[in-house]
Amino acid sequence: MKFKFLSCTPARLSLEGMRPAAPQRIVVAPNGGPRPTSSPFPMLRDLDQLEADTLPEYDVCIVGSGPAGMTVAAELVGSGLSVAVLESGRAVVTKQGDALRPVKSQGIKIKDYSRERVLGGASTTWAGLTSPLDEIDFADRPWLEQSGWPIAREELWTYWHAAERYRFPTRDFFEEDGFGVVRGKSDFQPNWQLLDEKIFLAAAEAQDFNKEWRHVLEGEETDGWLDATVAELVTAGPGTPISHAIVKTRTRKSFHLRAKRFVIATGGIENARLLLNSRSACPAGLGNENDCVGRYFMNHPKDHHGMIHLTTPTADLPFYYGCLYKGFAGYAGLRLNEEYQREHKLLNSYVRMEPLFPWTDSEGVEALVLFAKHSSFLMKRWTQGKQEEVVSLRDYSETGDDSEVQNARKSLLDWILLAFRIPMDFWSVLNYLKYRLITKAKPRIKRVRLRNFMEMEPARENRITLTEEVDALGVRKPMVIHDSTQKDRRAVVELHEVLGREFEQQGFGRLETSLSAPAPWPVNQEASHHLGTTRMGDDPQTSVVDKNLRVHSASNLYMAGGSVFPTSGCANPTYTICALSIRLAEELRARFDADKQDTSA
């Protein structure tokens, strides 16, 4: 039996003890004390309302306040460094921020809500699903032209573990006495031959970096600037450090912000866009001397395809179908084991099994689940006393892998219209509530559909370029060109073939699939995982940043977020993004310490 656990511990559902008392206005990070000097502009400020002509110079300027940027900022608290965080949006959603979201697309369409312009970035809309990358994701795979990470997976485990303080799971929870105990609570105990099980988890209350970590920007150590869109990074010439950032506001006020080091953490598309729009050092864009910026763009194309007709109707398979356990909603996906991937030169894709209930795909049920998720009171009341129980999920939307209805950010009117869906689909909602809250009986499941999640190879032709069209601030808009390749698709076709054989061998059921010759290719929804456009590597000819995330040709410029991934694997990336941001903050501290030693010498 191939039974692979990825590692983690239950996340705390409260940040009690991690935040300072409000009157102190000082943030104490897990790794340090407060900065001895006060900020000239404490608290969050709207840059458009600044009356001063200039901004102060900082040690570190972080561009972006999503999970990547906010994590770097939080980790630098107590370092003694002056830090500014620039957020293009404001503390709440605005029309001006929304107007900066759209991009042009060719191939797989990019969704606007994956590119939020608001404090907290995409964490304000995501559902929290996460998993570590696999060993093969870091390895040099000869059948992929650009593969292999310049850092080892074991090194990253240290930082995945540190991400626990951001309510991400760590290794302990994925051992057999953690989430693994759920596997033993179902009648189906397969002995897979060519498959591995991969665990995915979401905290019952998904992390929102706006709500949970904005206190970092409201303390006395870090300046947070809202409505501060960086339009360009300026250098004195090729090979020279970044001298300043040109920052624009909604009324087109323009400021120069100077810093000793810059961290760009604006997402996989915007990271590349900013470099391409910064041309003082290189006509092709900052760091783009070798035409790598924007290239090797990756996503995780996903969609339903494939139906399992069960040999015997099942009542419950919580490990595979999904369950709530110890504060996490989780499930096990199925992927080809790494030995098989290497032998057949395949990528690392996976499928999720989704049982079909009588109410599956009911918009009313999905709306009800969404309202419950957004009610801390309801979630706490419902989960109270269930921490040690395995609570089987009764709809795929109860996990962190949500549909478009749940993921898209909503106005007040959208919420009102969503509420009306509940009574309009009354009987499905009632049936769902019966099995969720009233009866202990379990619905009999006869069919299970597959949801496919693809790894994309780092293909040079999948890329970000600039259009001639400009946004409201006069900055050229990005064009996203990407689609799955034959290598990407072959991996999923092979996975379905193996699944079909093993399902029958295990007596589980018959897989109905037509992936071998579909037209058009059906797995084509983007997952909002924008990766690879400023990839890390040792060779400047094929990468943009080094293993410490510093741009090869700019000594004081660092990139954070999914854009630095050399390969994508199939795991949701935010867990790894935050781990890399913790590692980056450690590197920045070390660089400034080295500067002090050089000065004293």
N, C-alpha and C positions, 0 to 999 in steps of 0.2 A: 504494500500500500504506500503510495506517495502522499504524504500528509505534511504539508509545509506550513508552519506558523510564522508569521511576521510578528514583530515584537512591540508590546506596549503596555502601559499601566492605565488604570482608570483615571480620567481627568477629574479634577475638582470642578464642581458646578458653581463654585463661588470663588471670588478673588479676595475673600476675607484674609487679611494679614498681608496681602501683596500691595495694597494701596495705603497711602498715608492718610491721616486724619485731615479732613477738608480745611480746617483753619490754618494748618501749618503751611499749605501751599508749597510743600517740598515733596518731591518724589524720591523714595528710597528703592532702588532697584535690587533684585536678588543678589547682584554681584558688586554692590558698592554703596557708598554714602553720598550725601548731597555735594554739589559743586560749591566751593567756598565763595565764589563771587556771584552776585545777583545778575540776572539778565537785564539789559537796558529796556527790553520790551516783554515783560512777563505776561503770561497768559496767551491764549489764542487771540490773534489780531487779524482783522480784515485789511489786507494790504491796500486795497483801493481807497480806504479811509485814512491812510497814513498821511499826515501833514508834512512830515520831514522830507527833505530832498533826497536823503541817502539812507541806506541801510548799514548797520554795523558790519564789520568783517568777522567771520566766524572761523573756528577751527574746522568744523564739518558742516557742510550743507547737504541735507538729504532731500531729494526731490521725489515726492510721493509719500502718502500716508496710509497706503494699504498694508497688508500683512508684512511685506518685505521691508518697506521704509519704516513703519512703526516699530517693528522688531529691532532694527538697527538703532533707532532712537532710544528705545527702552533699555537696550543693552549698554548704551553709552552713558546712562545716568550714573553719576558717581565717579565718572572718569576724570573730572576736572576740566573737560573740554567744553568749549562754547559750541552749541549745536543749534542749527536752524532746520526746521522741517517745512517745506513748501508744499502746499496742497492746491491743486488747480481749482478745485471746487470749494464749497463752503461747508459749514457744519451740518447743513441740511441740503436736500436736493433743490436745485434751482434750474430755471429755464436756461440761464446762461451756461451753466455747467453741462446740461443735457445737449446743448447746441454744439459742444465740442466733442461729443462721443462718436458720431457716425464716421464710418470709413467706407472706402470703395472696396469691393470684393470681386475676385474672379475665382471660380471654382466653388469651394465650400463657403457658404455665406457666413460672415461674422455678425454676431448678434450685438446690438448696442449695449445690453445690460451687462455684458462681460467687460465693459470699459467705463466703469463709473467715474464721474468727476464729483466726488464728495469725500469728506473726511472719513477715512476707513476704507476707501476704495471698494474693490469688488467684494470685500468681506461683508459689506452691508446687504448683499443680495445672495451670497452663497449659502449652501445648506450644510457645510461642514464635513462632507465625506472625505476620508483620507486614508492613505496607506503608504508605507515606505516603498522605495524602489527596490528592485530585486538585484541579486548578485550579477546576473547576466546583463543588466542595464548598464553596469559600470565597466563591463569587460570589453576588450577589443574583439569585435566580431568580424572576421575576415570577409564575410559576405556582405557587409555594409561598408561603403567607402569611407565614411566618417563616423567612427564609433570609438568607444572607450572614453572614460573620464580620467582627468589627470589626478584625481584623488580617489582613494579606495573607499569602498562601502563601509568597512570597519571604522575608518576615521569618522565618517559621517554619523555613525551610530552615537558617538559622543554628543553630537549636536541635536540629533533627533531626541535623545533622552533629555537634553536641556530644554527642548521645546515644550516639555510638560508644563512649564510655568505659563505658557500661553494656551493652556487647556488642550494641548494635543496629547494623544496617547503615547506612551513609551513602551519599551520592550516587554516589561513584565506581564502586561495584560494579554499578550499574545502567546504566552506559554500555555501548556496543556491544562494548567490549573487556573488559567484566566478565561478568556473568551473561548478557549478550546474545549471547556467542559460542555459547551452547548452541543458539540458534535455528538456526544454520547446520549443525548436526550431525544433521539429520534429512532424510528425503527429501521431506517435506511442507513446502513453502515457500509458504504462501498469500499472496495479494495482497488483503487484506481491503478492502472498499469502505466499509462502515458500522460496522466494529468496530475497537476498540483493544485491544491486549494490555496487561494489567496484571500486574506482577510481584509475587509473594508469596514471602517467604523466612522460614525459621526457622533459627536457629543449630543446629548438629548436637546440641549440648547446650543445651537451653532454659535461659534465665536463671532463677535462683531467688534472689530478693532477700533471702531469709532466709540462705542459705548464703554468698552472695557479698558481701553488704553489711551483715551484722549487725555486722561489726567497727567500723562507724561508731558503733554504740551501745555498743560494748565499750571504746571509747577514753576519754580523759580529757576530751573536749570536749562530749560530748552525753550526756544522761541518757536511758536507755531504760527505760520503765516497762511491765511486762507485767501482764496481768489488770487493765487500766485502761480501763474502758468509760466514755466520756463520755455522760452521760445528758441533760445540759442545758447550754446556754450562757446566762449570766446577764448582764443589763445593768441599769443604774440606771434606765433609762426609754427612751422613743423617742428615737432619734437619738444616744444615748450609746454609747461604746465598750463592748465586752465586758469586764466586770470580772473574771470568773472562770468556770471550767468546773467543773461538779459531776461528779466522777469516782467510779464505783462499782466494787467488786471482787466476786468470786464469793461471798463471805460477806456481802455487802451493806454492807461498810464504805464510808463516804462521805468524800471529800476535796474540798477546794476548791483548784484550781490556778489561780494568777494568772499572767498573761503580758501583755507589751505588745502582742503580735500573735499571732493564732491562725490556723492553717492546718488546714482540715478536708479530709482525704484518705481517706475511708472507703468510697468507691465511689458509683456513681450512685444507688443506692437509699438507702443509709445517710446520705449527705450531705444529701439532702432530708429524711429522717426526723428527723435531729438538729435541723435548723432548725424543722421543724414541731412538734417537742416542746419547743422553747425559746420560751416565751411571755411572758417578763417585759417585752419591749419592744412586742410586738404580739400580740393575742389569737389571730391566725391563724397565728402562728409568726414566728420571727426572719427578717427580710428579705422577708416575705411580704405587705407592705402592698398590693401590686398583684395578689395571687393568682397569682403565677408559680412559687413554690417547689413543686417536685414535678411541674409540668406539662411538656409537650413531651417526655415520656419516649420514648426511642428504643432500638432493639435492632437486630440484623441477623438477622431470621428466615431460617432455612436448612433445606434438605432436598433429597433427590433427587427429581427429576422430569424426564423426558425421556431418550430413548435414541437414540444415533446408530448406525445400521446401516452399517458402513463399505463403501464401494464395493469397495475392495481391502483385505484384511487387512494390518495394519501390524505390524512387529516392534518399532518403538520410535519414540516422539516425545518425547524427554526434556524439551523446552522446554514442551510442553503437558501431558504426562502426569506430569511431575515427575522431578527428579533431585537428586543430591548433587553439589555443585561448590564447591570452595574453602571448605569448612567450613559450607556452607548447604544445607539441603534447600529446594528452591524449585520453582515452576511459574508459568506464565503463565495467568491467567484471561482471559476475554473479556467486554468490556462494549461498549455502544453508544458510538460516538464522541461527543464533546461537542457538535459541530455538530448532529448528529442529535437528541441529547437536547434541545437548545434549540428546534429546529424543531418537535419533536413534544411538547414540554412534559413530559418524562419524568424520572424519578429515575435515580440512578447505581447500578444493580445490576450484578452480574456472575455468570458461571457458571464452574465448574471442570470440565474434562473428566477423567473417571476411567475408565481402561481396565478392562474386565472380564477378569480372569485366571481360570483354573480354580479358584483358591483364594480368590477375592474374597469378602469377608464371612465368612471362616472365623474363628471366635472363637479357635481354636488359634493361627492365624497372627498374629492381632492380639495375643494374649497374648505370643507369642514376641517380636514387635517391641517391645512395651512393656517386657519384661524387658531387652532389648538396649539400649533407650534409657536405662534407669535404671542401666546398668552403664557407668561411665566407662571402666573397663578394656577392656571389650569394644568400646565405640565407638571408643576410641583405637587399639586393635589393628586393628580393621576398616578404619578410615579412614586408617591410617598408609600413606603412600606413594600415596594416592589424591587428594591435594589438587589436582593439576592434571588429573585425569581427570573426565570426565562419567560419573557412576555412576547409571544409570537406576534409578528406583524400581520396585519390584515389588509394591507394595501401597500404596493411598492412605494407610494409617496410618503409613507411613514419613515423611511430611511432618509439619509442625506442625499440620495440621488433623485432629485426632483425633476418634474417636467417643466415645460415652458410656462405653464400656468403659474407654477410656484416660484420659479426663478426670476421671472421678469419683475422689475421694480414697478411699484404701483402708486398712482395718485389716489387721493381720497375717493374720487369717482370710481376708480378701478376697484377699490375695496368694497364700495357699496354694490357695484354690479356683481362682484364676486359673491357677496353675501346672498344675493338673490338666486344664485345657482343652487343653493342648498334646498330651499323649498321647491324649486322647479324640478329637482330630481329626488323628490320626497321618498319614493319607495326604495330606491337604491341606498339612500342615506339611512333610512330606517333599518334596512337589512344589514347594512354595515354596523350600525350601532348595536343591533341585537347581538351580533357575534363579538363585537369589541367590548361591550359594557354589561350586557344583561346575562346571556346564557354562557355556560361553560362548555356547551357543545362546540364542536369544531366543524367548519364546512368541509365537505368532501371535495378534493381537488382532482380533476380528471386530466387537465391539460396545463402545461407549463410553457410559457414562451421564453425565448432567449433574447436578452439585450446584449448587444455586441459593443465592445470597446476596443478600438484599434490602437496599436502602436504605429506611429508613422516613422519611416526612416528619415534621417537628416538629409533630405534631397536638396541639392543646391538650387534647383529651379523653383522650389517653394520659398517665397521670399516677400519682403516688404520693400516697396519702392515709394517714391513721392509722385503725386499727381501735380498738375499745374493749378488745380483748384486750391484756394486757401480757405481757412476757417475764419471765424468772427474776429480773431486776433491777428489775421494776416499771415498765418503760418501755413505752409503747404501741407495738404492732407495726405495721409498714407493710402496706398493701394496694397491690399493683401491678396497675394496670388498663391493659392495652395489647393491641392487635391491629393487624394490617396494614390499611391503608385501601385504597379503590379506586385512589387514585393510586399507592400502593405496588405493588399487584398489576398494574396496567396496564403499568407499566414492565417487569416480568418477562415478561408476555405478549408485549409488543412485541419484547423481546430474543429470545424464542424464535422469533418469526416471521422476524426478520432472520437469526438463526442458521440456520434451516432453508433459507432462500434461498441464503445464502452457502456453506453446506456443499455444496449441490448444484452451485452455480456453480463451486466450486473442485474438484469431482470427489471430495470427501472422503467423502460418504455422505448418507444420508437420515435426517432427524430425525423421530422419532416422539414427539409431544407432544400433550397434551390440556389445556393450561393455559387455553385460551380460555374454557372453560366448566366448570371443575371444581367439584364440591360434595362435601365441604367443600374449602376452599382447602388444598392439600397442603403448601405451604412454611410450616411453622408451628412449627419447633423454635427455641427461643431460642439465641442464640450466646454468652450470658453477657457481652454487651457492653452495659452499662447506662449510657446516655448522656442528657444534655440536661436534667436535672431542676433544675439551677441555672445555666442557660445564660448565656453572656456576651453583652453587647450594650451599645450606647450609650444606649438608652432604658430607663429603669427601669420603664416601663409594660409592657415585653415581655421583660425579662431580669432576672436576679438579681444578676449580677456585671458589673463593667466589664471593659474589655479587659485590665486588669492583674490580673484575677481577684479583685478586692476587692468584697465585698458592697456594693451601692449605699447601703444605709442603716446600715451598721456600719463605722466608719472603720478598725477594727483587725482585721477578719475577712476571711479569704481562703478560697476554695474551690479544691481541686486535684482532678484526675482527669477522667474522662469526663463527669461531670455538667455541666461548663462548655461542652460542645460545642453550638454553635447548630444544626448539622446533622451527620448521621452519616456521609455517604458510604457506601462499602461496604468500606473498609479496616479490618482489625483495629486497634483504637484504642491499644494500649499504647505503641507507638512515639511517637505524637503526645502521649499523656498524659505520657510522660517528657520530651519536648521542652518541653511547656508547664510542667512542674515546674522544669526548668532555668531557663526564662524567669522563673518566679515567684520563685525564689531570688535571681535577679539583681535583681528588683524590690524584694524585701525588703531586700537589702543597700543598695540606693539609698535606700530610705525611712529606714533607720537612720542612714545617712550624712547625710541631710538633717536628721534630728533633731539630730544632733551639731552641725551647722553652726548650726541655729537656737538651740541652747543656748549655744554659744560667742559668738554674736552678741549 
